Amino acid sequence: AATVGIAIAWGNTALAVGSGVLLLVNLLSINLAALLVLWYMGYRPEKWFRMEQTKKTFVKRVGVLLISILILSAFLGTVTFSSYQTATSEQSIENDIQSILDEPVYSEFVLLEVQFEYSENLLAQRPSKVTILIGAPQGEAPPDLGDRLNTRIDQIAGRNVAVQVRYLTVQEPR
């Protein structure tokens, strides 16, 4: 519940919805467990004529809770898989940037940071902008590095992504 509140305060819709669904799954699971335990422990009507109606109500409630939990869990599974794909994509992009900078032509350059910005899509988080901070020696950056990085990131993402390459002059300690 706290995560839902923080996500709302930050304006992060995907996090708020995902956390809210997880909260609902937890509440429904607690209700289902309580219902089953109480039934198992013998908390039922004592009069025979109410027993049949109670069984029907019990089965109906268990069914509704199970179906609700399954539907919400499927949504959570989708969100989790989407998060996995996002993390894999980010790691792939960072590894590729590093492999380009490991080439002898760019041996003086160091990858300092990679930032990702995403389009507002609840389930499929795809990078819309990648900002790369590269440590460079005094002087000009190679003109083709930005174009190469842009091309590779577009290939990995499978679509056109805005790529911004920033250079920070770094000096060797004496």
C-alpha positions as CSV (number, residue, x, y, z in Angstrom):
1,A,0.0,0.0,0.0
2,A,2.9,2.3,0.8
3,T,4.4,1.6,-2.6
4,V,1.1,2.5,-4.3
5,G,1.1,5.8,-2.5
6,I,4.7,6.6,-3.3
7,A,4.1,5.6,-7.0
8,I,1.1,7.9,-7.2
9,A,3.1,10.8,-5.6
10,W,5.9,10.3,-8.2
11,G,3.4,10.0,-11.0
12,N,4.6,6.5,-11.9
13,T,1.5,4.9,-13.3
14,A,3.0,1.5,-14.1
15,L,4.4,1.1,-10.6
16,A,1.2,2.2,-9.0
17,V,-0.9,-0.2,-10.9
18,G,1.5,-3.1,-10.5
19,S,1.8,-2.5,-6.7
20,G,-2.0,-2.1,-6.4
21,V,-2.6,-5.4,-8.2
22,L,-0.1,-7.1,-5.9
23,L,-1.9,-5.6,-2.9
24,L,-5.2,-6.9,-4.2
25,V,-3.7,-10.4,-4.7
26,N,-2.4,-10.4,-1.2
27,L,-5.8,-9.3,0.3
28,L,-7.7,-11.8,-1.7
29,S,-5.3,-14.6,-0.8
30,I,-5.6,-13.7,2.9
31,N,-9.4,-13.8,2.6
32,L,-9.3,-17.1,0.8
33,A,-7.0,-18.6,3.4
34,A,-9.1,-17.3,6.3
35,L,-12.3,-18.7,4.6
36,L,-10.7,-22.2,4.1
37,V,-9.2,-22.3,7.6
38,L,-12.5,-21.3,9.3
39,W,-14.4,-23.9,7.3
40,Y,-11.8,-26.5,8.1
41,M,-12.0,-25.6,11.8
42,G,-15.7,-26.2,11.8
43,Y,-17.1,-22.7,11.9
44,R,-20.4,-23.5,10.2
45,P,-24.1,-23.1,11.0
46,E,-25.3,-25.6,13.6
47,K,-28.8,-26.0,12.1
48,W,-29.2,-28.6,9.4
49,F,-31.5,-26.6,7.1
50,R,-28.9,-23.8,6.7
51,M,-26.0,-26.2,6.0
52,E,-26.8,-26.6,2.3
53,Q,-27.1,-22.9,1.7
54,T,-23.9,-22.3,3.5
55,K,-22.0,-24.9,1.4
56,K,-23.2,-23.2,-1.8
57,T,-22.2,-19.8,-0.5
58,F,-18.8,-21.2,0.6
59,V,-18.1,-22.8,-2.7
60,K,-19.2,-19.7,-4.6
61,R,-16.9,-17.4,-2.5
62,V,-14.0,-19.8,-2.9
63,G,-14.5,-19.9,-6.6
64,V,-14.7,-16.1,-7.0
65,L,-11.6,-15.6,-4.9
66,L,-9.6,-18.2,-6.8
67,I,-10.7,-16.8,-10.2
68,S,-9.8,-13.3,-9.0
69,I,-6.5,-14.3,-7.7
70,L,-5.7,-16.2,-10.9
71,I,-6.6,-13.3,-13.2
72,L,-4.6,-10.8,-11.1
73,S,-1.7,-13.2,-10.9
74,A,-1.7,-13.5,-14.7
75,F,-1.5,-9.7,-14.9
76,L,1.4,-9.7,-12.4
77,G,3.2,-12.4,-14.4
78,T,2.9,-10.3,-17.5
79,V,4.3,-7.3,-15.7
80,T,7.1,-9.4,-14.3
81,F,8.0,-10.7,-17.7
82,S,7.9,-7.2,-19.1
83,S,10.3,-6.0,-16.4
84,Y,12.6,-8.9,-17.2
85,Q,12.6,-8.0,-20.9
86,T,13.3,-4.4,-20.0
87,A,16.2,-5.3,-17.8
88,T,17.6,-7.7,-20.5
89,S,17.3,-5.0,-23.1
90,E,19.0,-2.4,-20.9
91,Q,21.9,-4.9,-20.2
92,S,22.2,-5.7,-23.8
93,I,22.4,-2.1,-24.8
94,E,25.0,-1.3,-22.1
95,N,27.1,-4.4,-23.1
96,D,27.0,-3.3,-26.7
97,I,28.1,0.2,-25.9
98,Q,30.9,-1.2,-23.8
99,S,32.0,-3.5,-26.6
100,I,32.2,-0.6,-29.1
101,L,34.2,1.4,-26.6
102,D,36.5,-1.6,-26.1
103,E,37.6,-1.4,-29.7
104,P,41.2,0.0,-30.2
105,V,39.9,3.1,-32.0
106,Y,38.1,4.2,-28.8
107,S,40.5,2.9,-26.2
108,E,40.8,6.3,-24.6
109,F,37.1,6.6,-23.9
110,V,35.3,5.2,-20.8
111,L,31.6,4.5,-20.4
112,L,30.5,6.4,-17.3
113,E,26.7,6.1,-17.3
114,V,23.8,5.0,-19.4
115,Q,20.3,6.4,-18.6
116,F,17.1,5.1,-20.1
117,E,13.8,7.0,-20.5
118,Y,10.6,5.0,-21.3
119,S,7.4,5.7,-23.1
120,E,4.3,5.6,-20.9
121,N,3.0,2.1,-21.6
122,L,1.7,0.1,-18.7
123,L,2.9,-3.3,-19.8
124,A,5.5,-3.0,-22.5
125,Q,8.2,-0.7,-21.3
126,R,10.3,0.2,-24.4
127,P,13.1,2.8,-24.2
128,S,12.2,6.0,-26.0
129,K,15.5,7.8,-25.2
130,V,19.0,6.6,-24.2
131,T,21.5,9.1,-22.8
132,I,25.1,7.9,-22.7
133,L,27.8,9.7,-20.7
134,I,31.3,8.9,-21.9
135,G,34.5,10.0,-20.3
136,A,36.8,11.4,-23.0
137,P,40.3,12.8,-23.0
138,Q,40.9,16.5,-23.7
139,G,40.1,17.3,-27.3
140,E,37.3,16.3,-29.7
141,A,35.3,13.2,-29.7
142,P,35.4,11.0,-32.8
143,P,32.6,12.0,-35.1
144,D,31.4,8.5,-36.0
145,L,31.0,7.2,-32.4
146,G,27.6,8.8,-31.8
147,D,26.3,7.5,-35.1
148,R,27.6,4.0,-34.4
149,L,26.0,3.9,-31.0
150,N,22.7,5.2,-32.3
151,T,22.6,2.6,-35.0
152,R,23.4,-0.3,-32.6
153,I,20.9,0.9,-30.0
154,D,18.2,1.1,-32.7
155,Q,19.1,-2.5,-33.9
156,I,18.9,-3.9,-30.3
157,A,15.6,-2.0,-29.5
158,G,14.1,-3.0,-32.9
159,R,12.9,0.5,-33.5
160,N,14.1,4.1,-33.6
161,V,15.3,5.3,-30.2
162,A,16.5,8.8,-29.5
163,V,20.1,8.5,-28.5
164,Q,22.1,11.3,-26.9
165,V,25.8,11.0,-26.4
166,R,27.5,13.3,-23.9
167,Y,31.2,13.6,-23.4
168,L,32.8,14.5,-20.1
169,T,36.5,15.5,-20.2
170,V,38.5,13.4,-17.8
171,Q,42.1,13.9,-16.8
172,E,44.5,11.3,-15.7
173,P,45.9,12.0,-12.2
174,R,49.5,13.0,-12.2
